[in-house]
Amino acid sequence: MSARLSRRAHSVAGQVFALQAVIVLLLITAAALALVFQARYDIQRDARNRSLAAAEAFAHAPGLPEALMSRDPTAALQPLAEAARRASGLDFIAVMDIHGVRYTDSRPELIGERATDVSRAAAGESFTEVFEGQPSDAVRAVVPVRNADGAVIGLVGTGIEVENVSHAVEGQLPLLVGATAGGLLLGTAGAALVSRRLLHQTRGLGAAEMIRMNEHHEAVLHAVREGVLIIGNDQRLILANDEARRLLDLPQDAEERAVGDLGLDPRTTELLASGRVVTDHVHLAGDRLLAVNVRPTMAYAGRPAGRVVTLRDTTELASLTGRAEVARSRLQLLYDAGGRIGTTLDVVRTAEELSEVAVPRFADFVTVELLEPVLHGDEPSGVTGVYTEMRRAAITGVRTDSPLQPVGDVIRFEVPTAPMAAALDEGHAVLATDLNAAMGWRAQDSEGTRVALDYGLHSLISVPLQARGVVLGMANFWRADTPEPFDEEDLSFAEELGARAAVSIDNARRFTREHATAVTLQRRLLPRVLPDQSAVDVVFRYLPAKAGVGGDWFDVIQLPGARVALVVGDVVGHGVHAAATMGRLRTAVHNFATLDLPPDELLGHLDELINRIDQDEARGGGANADGDGGGADGEHGEHAGPDGAGERPSAVTGATCLYAVYDPVSGRCRMASAGHPGPALIRPDGRVEFPELPAGLPLGVGGMPFEAVELQLAEGSRLVLFTDGLVEDRDRDFDTGLQLLTDALSRPGRSPDQAASDILATMLFPVPSDDIALLIADTRRLEADRIAEWEVPGEHSAVSRVRNAGSAQLVEWGLGDIAFAVELILSELVTNAIRYGSAPVRVRLLRDRSLICEVSDGSSTSPHLRYAATTDEGGRGLFLVAQYAERWGTRYTDRGKVIWAELPLTGGAEPQPPAPLDLDALEDMAW
């Protein structure tokens, strides 16, 4: 019983009844509420009117003004107000002065109390309102009382309490509720009658069931490739779909006819009329072998209503099943090809993947030939006849003893009627169903084709590999062990497979070209030969990433005073733009290094320069005015590869740099970092350390100054500078890589070159995903016997003593042939330091690969080269220094400056003065 009620509740009739009941309920409820609110409004309006009328009448009563002006208004007015209140049926009448103080009230205890919110009446305006407050909520009216002159001398307030108004409304509720209940009963009864009729007509079905039933009916009749018959209990055909008509050859007027009158063979008529249930019964109907299923159908209340018969042609079903399986396998093969072809950006490997994916599911052998320029990453030439030969790049087969030419051979297409040449000429795939009859192919190489036919090759599809309308190569699909030859459906599939592979091959070709260009640019921009210097024994390694060249760089810069600068940096990004940006930064570092700036100041200048470059590029819209703006070519949208083919150059921001200056005289190393990992330091005893550097922001970010640290290095210490690609990888975090590097550096007794090789062998697995720059420098110290220093008193007579001491030191070093030039330079530099500088003044000679003369003082004034006129008495000092020295310059220290000059260790081709010079007289020359 409960199940039937539940079914009725969910039927269409039940849903209609519920909807109608809800609508009736809502309408009647809304009407009742409207009547209640209307009644309340009417009663409240009546209360306002009564209150105002009573107040107006009392305010204009004769004698009221005189009573208000009497000595005791309450005694005179209280009886009158109470009588008027009872006569009018109001709850209160209060007479007040203009300030609202009550003279009379229905509650005597309120006499003398002030009423609130009566200022409008005191101003001469009569009003009504619903008052909320003390002593009670009420609908009240307040009217001014005027004297003969029209002046307001008092107020009259009347009203009915809200509670009494509500009681009036509640008195009408029984009538409203009764009317509402009656309307609800009538509406519900009408909805029930409609729903009962609908329930009978829809047999208790729900909306979803009726829609589903209709959908099933349509699907059975029109969507399935299966014959359907519906036969009633009276053995008449109720319904037959088109497929059943075709399989049984039924007449057009078959419906509503008895099964025995349909003209079917006796065995079929007996089966349909018997009423027995059968499942996949194989039945011969004419020349068709049918699979028959018979099921009874149930009418309302479980009574049998007839039978449903389904028919299938087993011969056609087998054929369709076979074709569907082939189509499914081809779709799966295309899906697999999308995931397996183009996994790398290597041209040859992509060709191999094409051959591997098609064997053995589509062909027994697959060969792939590519044009020679494609193998090297170049654009194929459009010259006529260029397609007459290609180089075999891949071959895969079900057997290894293939009669086809091996990988690396040149394949020629010289006979126009051969399938390969015809495919290239026509621009689409060509099918050779029977190779025995392919005379063009056999004429191309009679001996080789005879061997191939004897081997068993019997069918071929040649597909030109084209991307962006350009031929890249040729794919050939062969069958030998598979007895069925290729057909037209195989031809379209092979063409689709070749088109997908061509896109991947073209991507790999473009990447190969871009990668080669970027690598070439990167290597040309990096140092080819390190400068000759004695401060460090240095080796380097640079490895471009396999997936795309980045912007890593390194440098070794010789500085005055036998010092050396070691630099490593990294530009974010890959490709030609990253390499070009790296070259700009390396040039900028060289230029700033010539100013001999401390590391932190150099990075500050470099950061400022990059900011200016970024601003210029932002205003100019980028440097690449003719770039292609992306890496997708043609309708397939192939990716240009991670090397950044076709990318538009962007701003430089995103570079890091580590700059270190080592002084072999003092053994001090000063370094600063702009967002770059710090170096590794290997002490002479083998301890590996990673000195902490102040955290600096990457170049171009700005906002924070850079800080430098200074380390005291013992002779034989080893500095290892590197970019993050050495320690960090997709599958390895920075800390793990740093620990591996520590282990690799802890092996003692290796030269820098051996150490660099061991580090790369340890850290690289399997190939670098990012560029790697590695710089290993073993520090040296300049021997004490190669250094000579003097402190110079602040008097001119000291110049000659320093000059003589320097000359003696040169003789001791065996450099007497350059003594004259050194004496002249020392005279000029020391004289001017005493004259224009400040204490302390020091002189230092360093015998390195060249002789270095240094004069330091406590002044920051920089000297400038002058060209003195013939009448000038001075101004020729630095000119002479520049003539006799190979290089000279100024560097600033924390306590002043150093003027330095470098001379070759042999006199060689030193300039000859026109006449012997008086070195003492040179002391009077000015800068």
Solvent accessible surface area in square Angstrom, and as a share of the most:
residue,aa,sasa,rsa
1,M,175,0.78
2,S,87,0.56
3,A,77,0.60
4,R,151,0.55
5,L,96,0.48
6,S,55,0.35
7,R,120,0.44
8,R,109,0.40
9,A,65,0.50
10,H,127,0.57
11,S,0,0.00
12,V,28,0.16
13,A,2,0.02
14,G,18,0.17
15,Q,88,0.39
16,V,42,0.24
17,F,69,0.29
18,A,50,0.39
19,L,109,0.54
20,Q,53,0.24
21,A,25,0.19
22,V,76,0.44
23,I,80,0.40
24,V,29,0.17
25,L,87,0.43
26,L,113,0.56
27,L,117,0.58
28,I,28,0.14
29,T,56,0.32
30,A,57,0.44
31,A,54,0.42
32,A,18,0.14
33,L,93,0.46
34,A,59,0.46
35,L,91,0.45
36,V,38,0.22
37,F,132,0.55
38,Q,92,0.41
39,A,13,0.10
40,R,87,0.32
41,Y,125,0.48
42,D,49,0.25
43,I,33,0.17
44,Q,40,0.18
45,R,118,0.43
46,D,70,0.36
47,A,3,0.02
48,R,72,0.26
49,N,86,0.44
50,R,96,0.35
51,S,0,0.00
52,L,59,0.30
53,A,64,0.49
54,A,17,0.13
55,A,0,0.00
56,E,56,0.25
57,A,69,0.53
58,F,20,0.08
59,A,7,0.05
60,H,137,0.61
61,A,35,0.27
62,P,137,0.86
63,G,40,0.39
64,L,6,0.03
65,P,31,0.20
66,E,120,0.54
67,A,15,0.12
68,L,12,0.06
69,M,139,0.62
70,S,47,0.31
71,R,248,0.91
72,D,79,0.41
73,P,17,0.11
74,T,38,0.22
75,A,67,0.52
76,A,45,0.35
77,L,1,0.01
78,Q,35,0.16
79,P,81,0.51
80,L,106,0.53
81,A,1,0.01
82,E,30,0.13
83,A,52,0.40
84,A,30,0.24
85,R,52,0.19
86,R,158,0.58
87,A,92,0.71
88,S,43,0.27
89,G,46,0.44
90,L,5,0.02
91,D,36,0.18
92,F,39,0.16
93,I,3,0.01
94,A,4,0.03
95,V,0,0.00
96,M,5,0.02
97,D,26,0.13
98,I,67,0.34
99,H,112,0.50
100,G,0,0.00
101,V,39,0.23
102,R,25,0.09
103,Y,49,0.19
104,T,0,0.00
105,D,6,0.03
106,S,31,0.20
107,R,88,0.32
108,P,93,0.58
109,E,120,0.54
110,L,28,0.14
111,I,51,0.26
112,G,49,0.47
113,E,94,0.42
114,R,147,0.54
115,A,7,0.06
116,T,75,0.43
117,D,99,0.51
118,V,11,0.06
119,S,83,0.54
120,R,113,0.41
121,A,0,0.00
122,A,34,0.26
123,A,90,0.70
124,G,21,0.20
125,E,82,0.37
126,S,45,0.29
127,F,10,0.04
128,T,34,0.20
129,E,38,0.17
130,V,53,0.31
131,F,20,0.08
132,E,138,0.62
133,G,32,0.30
134,Q,154,0.68
135,P,49,0.31
136,S,32,0.20
137,D,65,0.34
138,A,3,0.02
139,V,0,0.00
140,R,19,0.07
141,A,0,0.00
142,V,1,0.00
143,V,3,0.01
144,P,11,0.07
145,V,1,0.00
146,R,112,0.41
147,N,51,0.26
148,A,113,0.87
149,D,133,0.69
150,G,33,0.32
151,A,51,0.40
152,V,31,0.18
153,I,33,0.17
154,G,0,0.00
155,L,0,0.00
156,V,0,0.00
157,G,3,0.03
158,T,0,0.00
159,G,0,0.00
160,I,13,0.07
161,E,36,0.16
162,V,31,0.18
163,E,109,0.49
164,N,60,0.31
165,V,4,0.02
166,S,28,0.18
167,H,99,0.44
168,A,46,0.36
169,V,8,0.05
170,E,90,0.40
171,G,59,0.57
172,Q,81,0.36
173,L,61,0.30
174,P,96,0.61
175,L,140,0.70
176,L,22,0.11
177,V,95,0.54
178,G,45,0.43
179,A,65,0.50
180,T,35,0.21
181,A,47,0.36
182,G,30,0.29
183,G,28,0.27
184,L,57,0.28
185,L,128,0.64
186,L,139,0.69
187,G,21,0.21
188,T,45,0.26
189,A,54,0.42
190,G,33,0.32
191,A,5,0.03
192,A,43,0.33
193,L,129,0.64
194,V,76,0.44
195,S,10,0.06
196,R,178,0.65
197,R,149,0.54
198,L,46,0.23
199,L,38,0.19
200,H,138,0.62
201,Q,109,0.49
202,T,18,0.11
203,R,133,0.49
204,G,8,0.08
205,L,39,0.19
206,G,6,0.06
207,A,42,0.33
208,A,66,0.51
209,E,60,0.27
210,M,69,0.31
211,I,105,0.53
212,R,113,0.41
213,M,111,0.49
214,N,87,0.45
215,E,101,0.45
216,H,104,0.46
217,H,83,0.37
218,E,78,0.35
219,A,44,0.34
220,V,60,0.34
221,L,28,0.14
222,H,134,0.60
223,A,76,0.59
224,V,67,0.39
225,R,170,0.62
226,E,44,0.20
227,G,0,0.00
228,V,4,0.03
229,L,2,0.01
230,I,50,0.26
231,I,1,0.00
232,G,4,0.04
233,N,92,0.47
234,D,93,0.48
235,Q,64,0.29
236,R,107,0.39
237,L,1,0.00
238,I,81,0.41
239,L,32,0.16
240,A,7,0.06
241,N,7,0.04
242,D,107,0.55
243,E,17,0.07
244,A,0,0.00
245,R,46,0.17
246,R,94,0.34
247,L,8,0.04
248,L,15,0.07
249,D,123,0.64
250,L,13,0.06
251,P,46,0.29
252,Q,160,0.71
253,D,91,0.47
254,A,0,0.00
255,E,67,0.30
256,E,113,0.50
257,R,78,0.28
258,A,29,0.22
259,V,1,0.01
260,G,57,0.55
261,D,85,0.44
262,L,11,0.06
263,G,75,0.72
264,L,30,0.15
265,D,54,0.28
266,P,110,0.69
267,R,138,0.50
268,T,4,0.02
269,T,29,0.17
270,E,93,0.42
271,L,5,0.02
272,L,3,0.02
273,A,38,0.29
274,S,52,0.34
275,G,32,0.31
276,R,108,0.39
277,V,87,0.50
278,V,19,0.11
279,T,85,0.50
280,D,74,0.38
281,H,64,0.29
282,V,86,0.49
283,H,6,0.03
284,L,96,0.48
285,A,11,0.08
286,G,64,0.61
287,D,135,0.70
288,R,68,0.25
289,L,80,0.40
290,L,1,0.00
291,A,7,0.05
292,V,2,0.01
293,N,25,0.13
294,V,3,0.01
295,R,104,0.38
296,P,69,0.43
297,T,41,0.24
298,M,127,0.57
299,A,42,0.33
300,Y,124,0.47
301,A,79,0.61
302,G,51,0.49
303,R,144,0.52
304,P,87,0.55
305,A,39,0.30
306,G,5,0.04
307,R,18,0.07
308,V,39,0.22
309,V,0,0.00
310,T,30,0.18
311,L,3,0.02
312,R,67,0.24
313,D,15,0.08
314,T,41,0.24
315,T,97,0.56
316,E,63,0.28
317,L,78,0.39
318,A,69,0.54
319,S,52,0.33
320,L,80,0.40
321,T,81,0.47
322,G,37,0.36
323,R,135,0.49
324,A,62,0.48
325,E,88,0.40
326,V,70,0.40
327,A,53,0.41
328,R,134,0.49
329,S,46,0.29
330,R,42,0.15
331,L,123,0.61
332,Q,74,0.33
333,L,3,0.01
334,L,22,0.11
335,Y,165,0.63
336,D,30,0.15
337,A,2,0.01
338,G,53,0.51
339,G,55,0.53
340,R,109,0.40
341,I,13,0.06
342,G,31,0.29
343,T,90,0.52
344,T,57,0.33
345,L,48,0.24
346,D,59,0.31
347,V,6,0.03
348,V,59,0.34
349,R,86,0.31
350,T,0,0.00
351,A,0,0.00
352,E,57,0.26
353,E,9,0.04
354,L,0,0.00
355,S,0,0.00
356,E,59,0.26
357,V,1,0.01
358,A,0,0.00
359,V,20,0.12
360,P,92,0.58
361,R,116,0.42
362,F,4,0.02
363,A,1,0.01
364,D,6,0.03
365,F,0,0.00
366,V,0,0.00
367,T,0,0.00
368,V,0,0.00
369,E,0,0.00
370,L,0,0.00
371,L,3,0.01
372,E,71,0.32
373,P,36,0.23
374,V,0,0.00
375,L,35,0.17
376,H,115,0.51
377,G,0,0.00
378,D,70,0.36
379,E,78,0.35
380,P,11,0.07
381,S,42,0.27
382,G,77,0.74
383,V,105,0.60
384,T,137,0.80
385,G,44,0.42
386,V,43,0.25
387,Y,63,0.24
388,T,63,0.36
389,E,81,0.37
390,M,4,0.02
391,R,77,0.28
392,R,11,0.04
393,A,4,0.03
394,A,1,0.01
395,I,50,0.25
396,T,35,0.20
397,G,26,0.25
398,V,59,0.34
399,R,95,0.34
400,T,146,0.85
401,D,89,0.46
402,S,32,0.21
403,P,37,0.23
404,L,25,0.13
405,Q,79,0.35
406,P,81,0.51
407,V,81,0.47
408,G,32,0.31
409,D,49,0.25
410,V,39,0.23
411,I,13,0.06
412,R,122,0.45
413,F,8,0.03
414,E,118,0.53
415,V,35,0.20
416,P,106,0.67
417,T,103,0.60
418,A,0,0.00
419,P,9,0.05
420,M,9,0.04
421,A,14,0.11
422,A,18,0.14
423,A,0,0.00
424,L,19,0.09
425,D,124,0.64
426,E,97,0.43
427,G,30,0.29
428,H,86,0.38
429,A,3,0.02
430,V,28,0.16
431,L,39,0.19
432,A,11,0.09
433,T,64,0.37
434,D,72,0.37
435,L,0,0.00
436,N,76,0.39
437,A,68,0.52
438,A,18,0.14
439,M,126,0.56
440,G,10,0.09
441,W,12,0.04
442,R,84,0.31
443,A,68,0.53
444,Q,50,0.22
445,D,72,0.37
446,S,83,0.54
447,E,101,0.45
448,G,29,0.27
449,T,8,0.05
450,R,122,0.44
451,V,66,0.38
452,A,3,0.03
453,L,29,0.14
454,D,105,0.54
455,Y,48,0.18
456,G,29,0.28
457,L,2,0.01
458,H,40,0.18
459,S,0,0.00
460,L,0,0.00
461,I,0,0.00
462,S,0,0.00
463,V,2,0.01
464,P,7,0.04
465,L,0,0.00
466,Q,59,0.26
467,A,3,0.02
468,R,84,0.31
469,G,73,0.70
470,V,39,0.23
471,V,12,0.07
472,L,0,0.00
473,G,0,0.00
474,M,0,0.00
475,A,0,0.00
476,N,1,0.00
477,F,0,0.00
478,W,5,0.02
479,R,22,0.08
480,A,14,0.11
481,D,78,0.40
482,T,42,0.25
483,P,106,0.67
484,E,102,0.46
485,P,62,0.39
486,F,2,0.01
487,D,73,0.38
488,E,119,0.54
489,E,118,0.53
490,D,7,0.04
491,L,31,0.16
492,S,71,0.46
493,F,16,0.07
494,A,0,0.00
495,E,64,0.29
496,E,71,0.32
497,L,0,0.00
498,G,0,0.00
499,A,31,0.24
500,R,100,0.37
501,A,0,0.00
502,A,0,0.00
503,V,19,0.11
504,S,22,0.14
505,I,0,0.00
506,D,0,0.00
507,N,18,0.09
508,A,0,0.00
509,R,0,0.00
510,R,16,0.06
511,F,12,0.05
512,T,39,0.23
513,R,75,0.28
514,E,27,0.12
515,H,35,0.16
516,A,52,0.40
517,T,68,0.40
518,A,0,0.00
519,V,28,0.16
520,T,70,0.40
521,L,52,0.26
522,Q,0,0.00
523,R,119,0.43
524,R,150,0.55
525,L,49,0.25
526,L,9,0.04
527,P,14,0.09
528,R,166,0.61
529,V,129,0.74
530,L,29,0.15
531,P,46,0.29
532,D,103,0.53
533,Q,14,0.06
534,S,30,0.19
535,A,0,0.00
536,V,2,0.01
537,D,55,0.28
538,V,21,0.12
539,V,29,0.16
540,F,64,0.27
541,R,58,0.21
542,Y,18,0.07
543,L,42,0.21
544,P,29,0.18
545,A,1,0.01
546,K,125,0.53
547,A,33,0.26
548,G,0,0.00
549,V,0,0.00
550,G,1,0.01
551,G,0,0.00
552,D,1,0.00
553,W,0,0.00
554,F,1,0.00
555,D,3,0.01
556,V,3,0.02
557,I,13,0.07
558,Q,68,0.30
559,L,6,0.03
560,P,11,0.07
561,G,0,0.00
562,A,8,0.06
563,R,26,0.10
564,V,0,0.00
565,A,0,0.00
566,L,0,0.00
567,V,0,0.00
568,V,0,0.00
569,G,0,0.00
570,D,21,0.11
571,V,8,0.05
572,V,113,0.65
573,G,35,0.34
574,H,66,0.30
575,G,0,0.00
576,V,54,0.31
577,H,33,0.15
578,A,1,0.01
579,A,0,0.00
580,A,40,0.31
581,T,1,0.00
582,M,0,0.00
583,G,8,0.07
584,R,100,0.37
585,L,3,0.01
586,R,47,0.17
587,T,79,0.46
588,A,6,0.05
589,V,1,0.00
590,H,61,0.27
591,N,88,0.45
592,F,34,0.14
593,A,2,0.01
594,T,112,0.65
595,L,103,0.51
596,D,12,0.06
597,L,33,0.17
598,P,40,0.25
599,P,1,0.01
600,D,32,0.17
601,E,86,0.39
602,L,0,0.00
603,L,0,0.00
604,G,31,0.30
605,H,77,0.34
606,L,0,0.00
607,D,14,0.08
608,E,94,0.42
609,L,42,0.21
610,I,0,0.00
611,N,44,0.23
612,R,119,0.43
613,I,30,0.15
614,D,21,0.11
615,Q,100,0.44
616,D,78,0.41
617,E,27,0.12
618,A,83,0.64
619,R,180,0.66
620,G,61,0.58
621,G,58,0.56
622,G,25,0.24
623,A,77,0.59
624,N,32,0.16
625,A,105,0.81
626,D,130,0.67
627,G,24,0.23
628,D,99,0.51
629,G,51,0.49
630,G,33,0.32
631,G,21,0.20
632,A,69,0.54
633,D,24,0.13
634,G,56,0.54
635,E,162,0.73
636,H,101,0.45
637,G,45,0.43
638,E,5,0.02
639,H,122,0.54
640,A,2,0.02
641,G,4,0.04
642,P,65,0.41
643,D,1,0.01
644,G,23,0.22
645,A,5,0.04
646,G,21,0.20
647,E,65,0.29
648,R,114,0.42
649,P,31,0.19
650,S,67,0.43
651,A,45,0.35
652,V,3,0.02
653,T,66,0.38
654,G,16,0.15
655,A,0,0.00
656,T,23,0.13
657,C,0,0.00
658,L,0,0.00
659,Y,2,0.01
660,A,1,0.01
661,V,15,0.08
662,Y,0,0.00
663,D,25,0.13
664,P,3,0.02
665,V,22,0.13
666,S,25,0.16
667,G,0,0.00
668,R,111,0.41
669,C,0,0.00
670,R,77,0.28
671,M,1,0.00
672,A,0,0.00
673,S,5,0.03
674,A,0,0.00
675,G,34,0.33
676,H,12,0.05
677,P,28,0.18
678,G,24,0.23
679,P,1,0.00
680,A,0,0.00
681,L,1,0.00
682,I,18,0.09
683,R,54,0.20
684,P,79,0.50
685,D,99,0.51
686,G,29,0.28
687,R,131,0.48
688,V,31,0.18
689,E,51,0.23
690,F,63,0.26
691,P,24,0.15
692,E,163,0.73
693,L,33,0.16
694,P,37,0.23
695,A,113,0.88
696,G,17,0.17
697,L,71,0.35
698,P,44,0.27
699,L,0,0.00
700,G,9,0.09
701,V,81,0.46
702,G,19,0.18
703,G,81,0.78
704,M,128,0.57
705,P,111,0.70
706,F,22,0.09
707,E,109,0.49
708,A,25,0.19
709,V,36,0.20
710,E,87,0.39
711,L,35,0.18
712,Q,103,0.46
713,L,1,0.00
714,A,51,0.40
715,E,104,0.47
716,G,42,0.41
717,S,0,0.00
718,R,33,0.12
719,L,0,0.00
720,V,0,0.00
721,L,1,0.01
722,F,2,0.01
723,T,0,0.00
724,D,42,0.22
725,G,8,0.08
726,L,0,0.00
727,V,0,0.00
728,E,74,0.33
729,D,41,0.21
730,R,184,0.67
731,D,141,0.73
732,R,43,0.16
733,D,86,0.45
734,F,63,0.26
735,D,108,0.56
736,T,67,0.39
737,G,0,0.00
738,L,41,0.20
739,Q,104,0.46
740,L,60,0.30
741,L,0,0.00
742,T,32,0.19
743,D,71,0.37
744,A,0,0.00
745,L,8,0.04
746,S,56,0.36
747,R,108,0.40
748,P,116,0.73
749,G,84,0.81
750,R,34,0.12
751,S,51,0.33
752,P,10,0.06
753,D,71,0.37
754,Q,100,0.44
755,A,0,0.00
756,A,1,0.00
757,S,52,0.34
758,D,45,0.23
759,I,0,0.00
760,L,19,0.09
761,A,84,0.65
762,T,46,0.27
763,M,2,0.01
764,L,41,0.20
765,F,171,0.71
766,P,106,0.67
767,V,82,0.47
768,P,20,0.13
769,S,22,0.14
770,D,39,0.20
771,D,0,0.00
772,I,0,0.00
773,A,0,0.00
774,L,1,0.00
775,L,1,0.00
776,I,1,0.00
777,A,0,0.00
778,D,27,0.14
779,T,3,0.02
780,R,98,0.36
781,R,79,0.29
782,L,19,0.09
783,E,96,0.43
784,A,87,0.67
785,D,102,0.53
786,R,70,0.26
787,I,39,0.20
788,A,9,0.07
789,E,110,0.49
790,W,63,0.22
791,E,114,0.51
792,V,8,0.04
793,P,65,0.41
794,G,72,0.69
795,E,83,0.37
796,H,89,0.40
797,S,65,0.42
798,A,1,0.01
799,V,1,0.01
800,S,35,0.23
801,R,123,0.45
802,V,10,0.05
803,R,16,0.06
804,N,92,0.47
805,A,34,0.26
806,G,0,0.00
807,S,22,0.14
808,A,61,0.47
809,Q,32,0.14
810,L,0,0.00
811,V,99,0.57
812,E,134,0.60
813,W,30,0.10
814,G,60,0.58
815,L,16,0.08
816,G,39,0.38
817,D,86,0.45
818,I,3,0.02
819,A,11,0.09
820,F,69,0.29
821,A,2,0.01
822,V,0,0.00
823,E,30,0.13
824,L,0,0.00
825,I,0,0.00
826,L,1,0.01
827,S,0,0.00
828,E,0,0.00
829,L,1,0.01
830,V,0,0.00
831,T,0,0.00
832,N,1,0.00
833,A,3,0.03
834,I,27,0.14
835,R,85,0.31
836,Y,107,0.41
837,G,22,0.22
838,S,51,0.33
839,A,85,0.66
840,P,62,0.39
841,V,6,0.03
842,R,110,0.40
843,V,0,0.00
844,R,43,0.16
845,L,0,0.00
846,L,0,0.00
847,R,55,0.20
848,D,14,0.07
849,R,128,0.47
850,S,19,0.12
851,L,0,0.00
852,I,4,0.02
853,C,0,0.00
854,E,7,0.03
855,V,1,0.00
856,S,29,0.19
857,D,8,0.04
858,G,29,0.28
859,S,18,0.12
860,S,82,0.53
861,T,88,0.51
862,S,38,0.24
863,P,13,0.08
864,H,135,0.60
865,L,65,0.32
866,R,105,0.38
867,Y,171,0.65
868,A,27,0.21
869,A,55,0.43
870,T,132,0.77
871,T,120,0.70
872,D,51,0.27
873,E,165,0.74
874,G,13,0.13
875,G,2,0.02
876,R,68,0.25
877,G,0,0.00
878,L,3,0.01
879,F,70,0.29
880,L,33,0.16
881,V,1,0.00
882,A,30,0.23
883,Q,85,0.38
884,Y,18,0.07
885,A,11,0.09
886,E,112,0.50
887,R,103,0.38
888,W,66,0.23
889,G,14,0.14
890,T,31,0.18
891,R,22,0.08
892,Y,100,0.38
893,T,68,0.39
894,D,139,0.72
895,R,216,0.79
896,G,8,0.08
897,K,7,0.03
898,V,12,0.07
899,I,4,0.02
900,W,17,0.06
901,A,0,0.00
902,E,13,0.06
903,L,3,0.02
904,P,50,0.32
905,L,49,0.25
906,T,90,0.52
907,G,12,0.12
908,G,74,0.71
909,A,108,0.84
910,E,45,0.20
911,P,56,0.35
912,Q,142,0.63
913,P,39,0.25
914,P,142,0.89
915,A,56,0.44
916,P,134,0.84
917,L,65,0.32
918,D,88,0.45
919,L,24,0.12
920,D,76,0.39
921,A,52,0.40
922,L,3,0.02
923,E,23,0.10
924,D,106,0.55
925,M,43,0.19
926,A,24,0.19
927,W,39,0.14
